């Protein structure tokens, strides 16, 4: 699917002056918002943004202050698994 966004010329010029590819910035902003809302999974986000590796996507997310949630339950589960394996 291809989307088209109409932006007034003066606004577009101002946004372009801020640097970077405006189309890329728009898709990144849209994709990040949908990811934060839970509408996209990490694999879907990676495909949408064209990252070749999970590490590249993780770097992109971290640069924007978006980190995976990691709860105390996650920590307890990992500790239990490690103990069970003898670590």
N, C-alpha and C positions, 0 to 999 in steps of 0.2 A: 504494500500500500504506500502511496505517496501522499503526503500532506502538504498543503500550501498555506502559508500565513501571510496575510496582508498587513504590512507595517507602513505607516506614513513615511514618506521619503526623509523628512527631517529627523524623525526618530531613528530610522534605519542608519542614517549617516552618523548620528551620535553614537549609536551602539557599535557600528563598525569602527569608529574612531577609538573605541576602548580596546581594540585589538582582537586578533583571532578571527577565525572563520565563523561568521554569524550563524550559518546553518548548523555547524557542528555544535556551537554553544546552545542553540535552541534544542537540538535533539538530546544533548547531554542533560539539560535542565529538565526536559520532559521526562526522560528515562529515569533520572534520579528521583523525581517526585513520585513517579509510579512505583518505583522500588521501595521508597520510604512508606508509601501507602499500602504496601503488601500486594500490589497488583502484578509485580514482576518478580520472578525468582532470580537468583544470581546467574544461573546459566542463561536465562532469557536476557537479562541485562547485558551480559557479556556479548551475546550474539548481536543484540540491537546496537551496541556501541562498537562492535567490530574488534574486540580485544582477542588476541590469539591465545592468551593463557589466563589462568585464574590469578596468577601473580600480578599480571598487568592490571586486571580489574581491581584487585585488592589495593594496589598502589593508587589507582584512580580514586577509589572510595576513600582511602585514608587521607589523601591530599585534600579532600573535601570535608573531612571531619566525620565521616560515616564509618563506624566500626561495627563489627558483628556483636550481637548481644551475647553475653556469656554470664550465666547466672551461677549462684552458689550451688544449685542443683547440678549444673553441668560440671563444676569443679568436683563435687562429691562423687559423681558418677565416674569421672576420669580417675580420681584417686582410688576408688574401689576397683576399677579395671586394672590399674597398675599394680595394686597390692595383690590382686588375684594372679597376675602374671609374675609375681615375685620381685617387683621393683619397690 
